[in-house]
Amino acid sequence: MGLVRSLCLFITFLSCLIISVHGQATARPGPVSGTRIGFYLTTCPRAETIVRNAVNAGFSSDPRIAPGILRMHFHDCFVQGCDGSILISGANTERTAGPNVNLRGFEVIDNAKTQLEAACPGVVSCADILALAARDTVILTQGTGWQVPTGRRDGRVSLASNANNLPGPRDSVAVQQQKFSALGLNTRDLVVLVGGHTIGTAGCGVFRNRLFNTTGQPADPTIDPTFLAQLQTQCPQNGDASVRVDLDTGSGTTWDTSYYNNLSRGRGVLQSDQVLWTDPATRPIVQQLMAPRSTFNVEFARSMVRMSNIGVVTGANGEIRRVCSAVN
């Protein structure tokens, strides 16, 4: 009887352990429910219009805020979920992390928040403002819009150390897949969302390692030779690392599918972009997205909604910040 009792206790413990491990695995940030279309319809009916007008004004002053805000939303969602934590300023916040130091558009989000607080005090979260603004930047660069589910609340924690696992410019497809999968996004989401590089730029220092024989290795052989010469002129070996180069050569300010066409021609600027063409796991998706009747816009909208629901804070959790750059 004692042996049976011990065995039963062991089985019970094992079951609890399995449940505990399973719970930990499923607790990682991933697409969740809690947001919905028209969340502010009654509490702040002009919320989306106010955000759109602020983004339009910012874009008129500096078109570079379009890729900046879009990238900001990506980086927010990939670190502890889409909770607006990237907007918080101060020492050792996410904004100070290496991948975020060149982000643009914070003043646009702040402007929208100021106007929203005047119209609907304490109602619209900074996380939602950022999600809406990201959509609006795509429209301003001639892309197609989509309905953005809202209802996020703002997080209270922002640490630079949490940004260490953001997708990087030298990541292989396998590494990118792992980072996206950890957040509930699949390989197609990966290729579609990285298509956001159809607008924006990168500093020479981010990819110059591909251009010159500096460590006994030749220049990256996947780069088209003519394009390699062009990049070497734009980014000389001992030149200014902060000089910016379009990620989508020939169409860096327009939302289109030429980014994928460039990959097929060996004209991807970032190593993490070009491998989407050279890796058999992602090349067929690139081929589909660059096709004449591409579904890129529709798919981008769908993947953006999925991404924007990663680890959202809703209900009684989090807060509605009074200003986006500081917790209440």
C-alpha positions as CSV (number, residue, x, y, z in Angstrom):
1,M,0.0,0.0,0.0
2,G,2.9,2.4,0.9
3,L,4.5,1.7,-2.5
4,V,1.2,2.4,-4.3
5,R,0.7,5.6,-2.3
6,S,4.2,6.8,-3.1
7,L,3.7,6.0,-6.8
8,C,0.5,8.0,-6.8
9,L,2.2,10.9,-5.2
10,F,5.0,10.8,-7.8
11,I,2.5,10.7,-10.6
12,T,0.6,13.6,-9.1
13,F,3.9,15.6,-8.8
14,L,4.8,14.7,-12.4
15,S,1.5,15.8,-13.7
16,C,1.8,19.1,-11.9
17,L,5.3,19.5,-13.3
18,I,4.1,18.9,-16.8
19,I,1.3,21.5,-16.3
20,S,3.8,23.9,-14.9
21,V,6.2,23.5,-17.8
22,H,3.4,23.7,-20.3
23,G,2.1,26.9,-18.6
24,Q,5.5,28.5,-18.9
25,A,5.8,27.6,-22.5
26,T,2.4,29.1,-23.4
27,A,3.0,32.2,-21.3
28,R,5.5,33.6,-23.8
29,P,4.2,36.7,-25.7
30,G,2.0,35.7,-28.6
31,P,-1.1,36.8,-30.5
32,V,-3.9,37.2,-28.0
33,S,-7.5,38.5,-27.9
34,G,-8.6,41.6,-26.1
35,T,-8.4,44.2,-28.9
36,R,-11.2,45.0,-31.3
37,I,-12.1,47.2,-34.2
38,G,-13.8,50.4,-33.1
39,F,-12.7,50.2,-29.4
40,Y,-12.9,54.0,-29.1
41,L,-16.1,54.5,-31.1
42,T,-18.1,55.8,-28.1
43,T,-15.4,56.9,-25.7
44,C,-13.3,58.9,-28.2
45,P,-14.9,58.9,-31.7
46,R,-12.3,61.1,-33.3
47,A,-9.3,59.1,-32.0
48,E,-8.2,57.7,-35.3
49,T,-8.7,61.0,-37.1
50,I,-6.6,62.8,-34.6
51,V,-3.8,60.3,-34.9
52,R,-4.0,60.4,-38.7
53,N,-3.8,64.2,-38.8
54,A,-0.8,64.2,-36.5
55,V,1.0,61.6,-38.7
56,N,0.1,63.6,-41.8
57,A,1.6,66.7,-40.3
58,G,4.7,64.9,-39.2
59,F,5.1,63.3,-42.7
60,S,4.7,66.7,-44.4
61,S,7.6,68.1,-42.3
62,D,9.8,65.0,-42.6
63,P,8.9,62.0,-44.7
64,R,11.5,59.9,-42.9
65,I,9.1,59.5,-40.0
66,A,7.1,57.0,-42.1
67,P,9.7,54.1,-41.9
68,G,10.7,55.4,-38.5
69,I,7.3,54.9,-36.9
70,L,6.7,51.6,-38.7
71,R,10.0,50.3,-37.4
72,M,9.2,51.7,-34.0
73,H,6.0,49.6,-33.9
74,F,7.9,46.5,-34.9
75,H,10.4,47.0,-32.2
76,D,7.8,47.8,-29.6
77,C,5.9,44.5,-30.3
78,F,9.0,42.4,-30.4
79,V,10.0,43.4,-26.9
80,Q,7.5,42.4,-24.2
81,G,4.6,42.8,-26.6
82,C,2.8,45.8,-28.1
83,D,2.6,47.9,-25.0
84,G,4.1,51.3,-26.0
85,S,7.2,50.6,-23.8
86,I,9.5,51.8,-26.6
87,L,8.0,55.3,-26.2
88,I,9.3,55.8,-22.6
89,S,12.3,58.0,-22.4
90,G,15.1,58.0,-19.8
91,A,18.3,56.2,-19.0
92,N,18.4,52.5,-19.8
93,T,15.0,52.4,-21.5
94,E,14.3,50.6,-24.7
95,R,14.8,53.8,-26.6
96,T,18.5,53.7,-25.6
97,A,19.1,50.2,-26.9
98,G,21.4,49.9,-30.0
99,P,18.7,48.9,-32.5
100,N,16.5,51.8,-31.4
101,V,18.8,54.8,-31.2
102,N,18.1,55.9,-34.7
103,L,14.3,55.6,-34.6
104,R,12.4,58.6,-35.8
105,G,8.9,59.9,-35.1
106,F,8.6,60.0,-31.4
107,E,7.5,63.7,-31.6
108,V,4.6,62.6,-33.9
109,I,3.3,60.2,-31.3
110,D,3.7,62.8,-28.6
111,N,1.8,65.3,-30.7
112,A,-1.1,62.9,-31.2
113,K,-1.2,62.1,-27.5
114,T,-1.3,65.8,-26.6
115,Q,-4.3,66.3,-28.9
116,L,-6.0,63.1,-27.7
117,E,-5.6,64.1,-24.0
118,A,-7.3,67.5,-24.8
119,A,-10.2,65.7,-26.6
120,C,-10.6,62.6,-24.5
121,P,-8.5,62.7,-21.3
122,G,-7.2,59.4,-20.1
123,V,-8.8,57.3,-22.8
124,V,-6.5,56.4,-25.7
125,S,-3.3,54.5,-24.9
126,C,0.1,55.3,-26.4
127,A,0.3,51.7,-27.6
128,D,-2.8,52.2,-29.7
129,I,-1.5,55.5,-31.0
130,L,1.6,53.8,-32.2
131,A,-0.3,50.9,-33.9
132,L,-2.6,53.4,-35.7
133,A,0.3,55.6,-36.7
134,A,2.2,52.6,-38.2
135,R,-0.8,51.9,-40.4
136,D,-1.1,55.5,-41.4
137,T,2.5,55.7,-42.5
138,V,2.0,52.8,-44.9
139,I,-0.9,54.7,-46.5
140,L,1.1,57.9,-46.8
141,T,3.8,56.0,-48.8
142,Q,1.2,54.7,-51.2
143,G,0.4,51.5,-49.5
144,T,-3.0,50.0,-48.6
145,G,-4.5,50.6,-45.2
146,W,-6.3,48.2,-42.9
147,Q,-8.6,48.3,-39.9
148,V,-6.5,48.4,-36.7
149,P,-7.9,46.6,-33.7
150,T,-7.5,48.8,-30.6
151,G,-7.9,48.5,-26.9
152,R,-4.3,48.0,-25.8
153,R,-3.2,49.5,-22.5
154,D,0.3,50.9,-21.8
155,G,3.1,48.9,-20.1
156,R,5.0,50.3,-17.2
157,V,8.4,48.7,-17.8
158,S,10.9,49.7,-20.4
159,L,14.5,48.3,-20.2
160,A,17.2,48.4,-22.8
161,S,18.3,45.0,-21.8
162,N,15.0,43.5,-23.0
163,A,15.8,44.6,-26.6
164,N,18.7,42.3,-27.0
165,N,16.8,39.7,-28.9
166,L,15.4,42.0,-31.7
167,P,15.8,40.6,-35.2
168,G,19.2,41.8,-36.4
169,P,20.7,42.7,-39.8
170,R,23.0,39.7,-39.9
171,D,20.5,37.1,-38.8
172,S,20.2,33.9,-40.9
173,V,16.7,32.7,-41.9
174,A,16.9,30.1,-39.2
175,V,17.5,32.7,-36.5
176,Q,14.8,35.0,-37.9
177,Q,12.4,32.1,-37.9
178,Q,13.2,31.4,-34.3
179,K,12.7,35.0,-33.2
180,F,9.4,35.3,-35.1
181,S,8.1,31.9,-34.0
182,A,8.8,32.7,-30.3
183,L,6.1,35.4,-30.7
184,G,3.6,33.2,-32.5
185,L,4.5,34.4,-36.0
186,N,5.2,32.0,-38.8
187,T,7.7,32.0,-41.7
188,R,5.2,33.7,-44.1
189,D,4.6,36.4,-41.5
190,L,8.4,36.9,-41.4
191,V,8.9,37.4,-45.1
192,V,5.8,39.6,-45.4
193,L,6.6,41.8,-42.5
194,V,10.2,42.3,-43.5
195,G,8.7,43.6,-46.7
196,G,8.3,46.8,-44.7
197,H,11.9,47.4,-45.8
198,T,10.3,48.7,-49.0
199,I,10.6,52.1,-47.3
200,G,13.4,53.3,-45.1
201,T,17.2,53.3,-44.9
202,A,20.1,51.7,-43.1
203,G,23.4,53.2,-42.0
204,C,26.5,52.0,-43.8
205,G,27.9,50.7,-40.5
206,V,25.1,48.1,-40.4
207,F,26.0,46.3,-43.6
208,R,29.5,47.4,-44.6
209,N,30.9,44.0,-43.4
210,R,29.3,42.6,-46.6
211,L,31.2,45.0,-48.9
212,F,34.9,44.6,-48.3
213,N,37.5,41.9,-47.6
214,T,38.4,42.9,-44.1
215,T,38.8,39.6,-42.3
216,G,40.3,37.4,-45.0
217,Q,36.9,36.8,-46.5
218,P,35.8,38.2,-49.9
219,A,32.9,40.5,-50.2
220,D,29.5,38.8,-49.9
221,P,29.2,36.7,-53.1
222,T,25.4,37.0,-53.1
223,I,25.6,40.7,-53.9
224,D,25.1,41.6,-57.6
225,P,28.6,42.8,-58.8
226,T,27.2,46.1,-60.2
227,F,25.3,46.7,-57.0
228,L,28.3,45.9,-54.9
229,A,30.3,48.6,-56.7
230,Q,27.5,51.1,-56.1
231,L,27.4,50.2,-52.4
232,Q,31.1,50.5,-52.1
233,T,30.9,54.0,-53.5
234,Q,28.1,55.0,-51.1
235,C,29.8,53.3,-48.2
236,P,33.6,53.5,-48.6
237,Q,35.6,51.2,-46.3
238,N,36.8,53.9,-44.0
239,G,33.9,56.3,-44.6
240,D,31.1,57.6,-42.4
241,A,29.2,54.7,-40.8
242,S,26.1,56.9,-40.3
243,V,25.5,57.6,-44.0
244,R,22.1,56.2,-44.9
245,V,21.3,54.0,-47.9
246,D,17.8,53.0,-49.1
247,L,16.9,49.5,-48.2
248,D,14.8,49.2,-51.4
249,T,17.2,50.6,-54.1
250,G,15.4,52.7,-56.6
251,S,12.1,52.9,-54.7
252,G,13.1,53.7,-51.1
253,T,10.2,56.1,-50.4
254,T,7.3,54.2,-52.1
255,W,5.3,51.3,-50.8
256,D,5.6,48.6,-53.4
257,T,7.0,45.1,-54.1
258,S,10.3,46.2,-55.7
259,Y,12.0,45.3,-52.4
260,Y,11.4,41.6,-53.2
261,N,12.4,42.1,-56.9
262,N,15.7,43.5,-55.6
263,L,16.3,40.5,-53.5
264,S,15.9,38.3,-56.6
265,R,18.6,40.3,-58.3
266,G,21.1,40.2,-55.5
267,R,20.3,43.7,-54.5
268,G,19.3,43.3,-50.8
269,V,21.2,45.7,-48.7
270,L,21.0,43.8,-45.4
271,Q,22.4,40.3,-45.1
272,S,19.2,39.3,-43.2
273,D,17.2,40.5,-46.2
274,Q,19.2,38.9,-49.0
275,V,19.1,35.5,-47.3
276,L,15.3,35.5,-47.8
277,W,16.1,34.8,-51.4
278,T,19.1,32.4,-51.0
279,D,17.4,30.2,-48.4
280,P,15.0,27.6,-49.9
281,A,12.7,28.0,-46.9
282,T,11.8,31.5,-47.8
283,R,12.6,31.9,-51.5
284,P,9.2,30.6,-52.8
285,I,7.4,33.2,-50.6
286,V,9.6,36.0,-52.0
287,Q,8.7,34.8,-55.5
288,Q,5.0,34.9,-54.7
289,L,5.2,38.3,-53.2
290,M,7.1,39.8,-56.2
291,A,4.7,38.3,-58.8
292,P,2.7,40.7,-61.0
293,R,-0.5,40.1,-59.2
294,S,1.1,40.1,-55.8
295,T,-1.0,39.8,-52.6
296,F,1.6,41.7,-50.6
297,N,-0.6,44.5,-49.4
298,V,-3.4,42.2,-48.3
299,E,-0.9,39.9,-46.6
300,F,1.0,42.7,-45.0
301,A,-2.2,44.0,-43.4
302,R,-3.1,40.5,-42.1
303,S,0.4,39.9,-40.6
304,M,0.5,43.4,-39.1
305,V,-2.8,42.7,-37.2
306,R,-1.3,39.5,-36.0
307,M,1.9,41.2,-34.9
308,S,0.1,44.1,-33.3
309,N,-1.7,41.7,-31.0
310,I,1.5,40.2,-29.5
311,G,1.4,40.3,-25.7
312,V,-1.0,43.2,-25.5
313,V,-2.0,44.6,-22.1
314,T,-5.8,44.9,-21.8
315,G,-8.6,45.2,-19.3
316,A,-7.5,46.3,-15.8
317,N,-3.8,45.7,-16.5
318,G,-1.3,48.4,-17.4
319,E,-2.4,52.0,-17.6
320,I,-3.3,54.8,-20.0
321,R,-0.3,57.1,-19.9
322,R,-0.9,60.9,-19.7
323,V,2.2,61.4,-21.7
324,C,3.8,58.7,-23.9
325,S,7.3,59.3,-22.8
326,A,6.8,58.6,-19.1
327,V,4.7,56.2,-16.9
328,N,2.1,57.9,-14.8
